Amino acid sequence: MLCNSLGNGIFLTISTIYFINILNISTWIYSFILLLGGLLGLFSGTFFGHLADKVGSKPIYCLSLLIQGICCIGYLFGGNIGIFIACLIGSIIFEKGASAARGAMMVEIVSREERVKFRALTRVIVNGAACIGAALGSIVLILNAESVFLIAILFNGLTFVATSFIFKCMSIKGKKPVEQIILTNDSISQNTSVLTALSDKRFLIITLLNSVLALHSSIINIAIPIWISQYSQLPIWLVSAVILINTIGVILFQVKVGENVKSIRDATKVAQKAGFLLAITCIFIGMSNTVPIWAGIIMILLAGISQLFGELYQAVSGWTFSFELAPEDAYGKYQGIFNAGKDASLLVSPLIFTSLVLPAGLLGWGALTILFILTALCTDRLVYSNKLLKG
């Protein structure tokens, strides 16, 4: 996973430049394919989660990694538009499959009380490796030679193949296969269908709330850069400063935050904290171009800090909800549905910021502030709603 994250860090840094400048893919075609792949990915996560519950998470995870690797290597031949479209859509779909299977596999190998902490530690390792990869990707951009781009993309594809092979060779001992559970416990077998998971009102409401909080994903890499460069007089170096705060903060604090969340009650509390912190973030950003530059700089830096902890709390609460609320024999299905909600948020959040929030200025940021506050206030009431618990 460490090697694969390193390759992903390189690829994410160079991919857009490679596709547009070297393969000469038009921006609108690239954007349309990303949108199409994202929409398909919303459904593929649930499908692969169902397969993971049926045939086991390990083979689905390994297969998803292998196909992602093949798709990545296929970019080397992306001058053919058909190959490019197939590889990009395939990569997105099987990335969602890997995510659902990875969540189900984590349940099999990690005890319930250690899952959130383990997920937090994994995120730290992945982020650290991805940061190193991003630095290497920056070197590729500086060299700006097609041969270097091709080597970097080939390396990333091979990391997927290698990681798939490593996991295939690993002996993973966890819970009993789903088939055994179904044969020995009729009450559990009733919860195994995807339709049953989709009818779990409580879980769907929590998925929706988490999706609203996950809108923060575009604040750091889209909203703040555009806000600073196009809607304010603030120095552009603030973009790098905020990204640095976020990157270092995740590495330093994610595990610590995860250690303190052990139950649904804990997850509810930190989800509320996330909502209020993200609301504060919006206030700081919205006010930053209405004050002197020196005060605006301070506000953006404070926004970076509040967004960081809002992100950390949202991530931990989401992991806890997705693990604790899922039946033991249906983790893959529930992970797929929960990830679909998060993926939907990732899909629409750039559009929300670029088309609604940023053009509206302070009014747009104010509206988003209210949305985050309402989400925080509703979390406790909805999570413990008697009607939802019964229905």
N, C-alpha and C positions, 0 to 999 in steps of 0.2 A: 504494500500500500504506500509506503514511503517513496519508493522508486516511481510508482505510478503518479503520485502527487507532484513529484519533481517534474515529470514529463508534462503533466497537465498545466503546471505553472508556466512552463516555457510556451506551450501551445496557446494558452489563453492570451498571452502577451503578443504573440505574433500572428495569430490566425486571421484576424480581420484584415491586416495589412497584406498577408499572403493571398487571401482570397480576392481582394479588390485590386491590388496593385500588380500582382504577379499572374494570377489566373484570369484577371480582367473580368471578374464577375461584377455585374452592375449592382449598385447598392440596393436598388429596389428589389431585384431578384433575390439577393442575399437576405434582405429583411423579410421578404415574403416566405422564403423557405424556412427561416428561423421561426416565423409565426406558425406556419403549417406544422413544422416539427414539434413545436411547443404544444399545439392543440392535440396532436396525436399522442404526445407524451402524457397528457392528462389522463388518458384512458389506458395507456400501456402499463403504467405503474400498477394499477389495480389488477390488470390481467396477469402480469408477471408475479405479483404478490400471491395471487390465487395458485399459480403454478408452483411457486415456492412452497406453499402449504401442502400441495399434493405430492410433488416428487422430491421435495427437499430443497432447502435454500442454497446449499453449496453448488450443485450442478447448474442451477439457474444463474447464480452469481458468476461462476467460471465461464459459462457460455456467453453471458452478457459482456464480460470483459473481453473475451476473445473476439467477438463480433465488433466491439468498439475499436479494438486494435486493427482489425481488417479494414474497417471504415476509415480510420485515420491514415493508414498506409495508402488507401485508395485516393486520398487527397493529392498524392503525388501525380496521379493521372487525371486530376480535376480539370484539365483543359477541356475535357469532354463534359459538356454540361449535364448530360444524363448521369454520368458517373458521379459528378459533384453532388447533384441533388440526392441521389441514392445514398451516398456516403454520409452527407450531412443529416438527412432525416433518420437514417439508420443509427447514426451515432447518438442522436438525441433520444430516440425511442429506447435503445438498449442501455443508455445511461440511466433512464428512469427504472428500467428493469433491474439494473445492478443495485440501484438505491433501495428498492423494495426488498430485494433478496438479501442485501447486506443487513437491513434492519431485522429481518426474520432470523438470519444466521446469528446475529448478535444475541438474540433472545436464547438461542440454543446453547451458546457457549459461555454466557455470562449470567450470574445469578440475578434475580429480580432487583435486589437492593443495590447492586453494583452497576446496573446498566447505564444510568444517567452519568455516573462518574466516568465509566469506561467510554461513553460516547463523547464526553467533554475532552478526555485525554486524547481520543482519536482525532477530534477536531483540531486540537493544538498541534499534534504531529503533522496532520495534513496541511494546516495553514503554514507551519514553519517550512515544510518542504516546498509548498507552492510558492512561498516568498523567495526561496532560493532559485526556484525555477523561473520566477518572474524576472529576477536579476539576470539570469542567463539569457532569458528571452530578450531583455533590453540590449544585450551584447549582439544578439542576432540582428536586431533592428538597426543598431549602429553600423554593423558591417554591411547590411543591406545588399547582400549578394544572394542570388537565387539558389545557388548550390548550398549555402549555409542554411537557408530556409528549409530546403529539402532534407538535409541531414537532421535538423531539429525535429521536423515532423515525423520522419522515419523513427527517430529515437523515441518520440512519444508513443507511436504505434507499437513499438516493440516493448515498451513498459507495460502496456495493457496485456500483451501476449505473455510476457514473463510473469506478471502478477497472477494471471489466470492459471498458469502452469504451477506456480508456487502453491496457490490455494487448492488446486486439484490434488497435489501430493500431500497436503496436510491432512492429518487425522483429526476430524472434528467430532468430539463426543459431547452430545447434549441430550435434550429431551427425547422421549420415544417418538418414533415416526408418527405422523398424523393418523395413518391407517390403524395403528395399534390403539391410539387414544379413542378413535371412533368405535372400535369394536368393544372396548371395555367400558365406555361411558356414553350412554345414549343421550344424556342431557347435554354433553359437550358437542356431540355430533350435530345437534340442531343448530349450532352457531357457525357451521362451516361454510355456508354459501355466501357468495358475494352479495346477493340480495338481502340477506340477513344483516350483513355489515352495513349496507346502504340504508337499512331501516332503523338502525341504531340512532335515534334522534339526538341523544346526548352526545355521542361521538361526533355526529355531523355538525352540531352546534359548536362544539369545541374546535373542530377543524376549521369552521368558518371564522371564529374569533382569532385563531392562530393565523389564518390567512390575512386578516386585516392587520394584525401586528407585523406580519412579515412584509408589509409594504415598505418597511424601512430599508429593505435590501437595495433600493435604488437611490437612497439618500446620499450615500458616500460616493458612489462611482458615477452617478448621473446628475442628481439634483444639485449638489453642492458645486461641482465643476461648472455646470451651465449657469447657475445662479451667480457665481463669482465672476465668470468671464463675460456674461451678457446682461446681467441685471444689477450689477453693482460696480463700484470703483475699487474694490478690494484687490490686494495683490494676488497674482495667480499662484504664488508659492504656497498659499494656504491650502490648495488642493492636495499637494504632496504631504503637508503637515498633518492634515486630517486623516489621510490614508495611512500614514505612519502611526498615528495615535491608535487607529483601529487595529492595524496589524499587530503591533506590539502588545496592545491591550488584550486581544484575544489569546495570545500566547501566554501572557502573565496571569490572567484572571479567569479564563474559562473553566479550568479544572476546579479552582477554588469555589466558584459560584455553583458548579455542579455538585460538589460534595455536600452542600447544605440542602439539597432538594431530594427528599426521600419518598414523598407521597403526593397524592392528588391535591391535598390541602396545601402542601408546600408549593406545588406547581401553580395553583390558583393565585397564591400570594405573589409569587415572582412574576406571573403574567400581568397582574395588576401593576406591579412596579414598572414592568416594561412599558405598559401603556402610558403611564404618567411620565416616564423618562422620555419617551418618544414625543409626547406632547410638548415637553419642555424644549426638546431639540427643535421642533418646528417654530416655537416662539423665538428662540435665539436666532435662527436663520432668517425668519421673516422680518425681525427687527434690525438685522445687521446692516441693511442699506438705508436705514433711516437715522443713523447716528454717525458721529465723526468716524473717520477711517480707523483710528486706533481702537475705538470702542467696538467697531464692527469686527476687527481682527479678533479681539477677545471673545466676542459673542460666537464667532465661527469655531474657535478653538473649544469653547465651552459646549457648543453644539456637538462637536466631534466626541467629547468625553461622554455627554449624556446619551448620545446615539450608541456609543460603544457598549455602555452598560444596559441600555435598552435592548440591544441586540443579544447580549449575553443572557439576560433574563428570558427573553423570548425564546431563544434556542433551547435553553434548559427546560422551560415549562412545556414547550412543544414535544421534546423527547419524552418527558415524563408522562404526559397525557397519552401519547401514541403507544407507549409501552404498557402503562398501568390499566388502560381502559379496554385493551384488546383481550379476547379470550385466548387461552393458552394454545389452542389448536388453530388459531386464525390470525396469527401475527402478520403473516405475509399480506393477507387481504386488507387488514386494517392499516398496515404500513403503506400499502399502495394507495388507499383512499386518502389517508392523511397527507402523503406526499403530493397527491394530485391537487389537494387544496393549496398547499404551499407553492406548487409549480404554477397554479393559476395566478397566484399573487405575483410571482416573479414575472409572469407573462404580461400582466396588465400594469404593473407598477411603473415601468418606464413611460408608458402612454399617459398614465394619470399625472405624473410629474411634468412631462414635457408639454402636454396639451391643456392641462387644467390648473395645476398648482402654480407652476412658475409664471405663466403669462398673467395670472391673476394677482401676483405679487403677495402683499401682506394679507389680502383677503383669502387667497388660496391657501397660504400657510395656516391662517386662522381656522379655515374649514377643516384642514387635516388635523389640527390640534384638537378640535372638538371631536372628530372621529376617534382619535386615539383615547381621549378621556372617556367617551361613552363606552368604548370597548373595554377599558379597564373597569369601569363601574359595573358593567353588565356581566363580567366574567364570573364573579362569585355567585351572583343570583342565578345565572343560567347553569353553571356547573352543578349546583346543588338544588336545582329545581325539582320539586317532588313530581311534577307532571312528567319531566324528562326522565327521571329515574324510574318511573313506572312504565313510561311509554317506550 
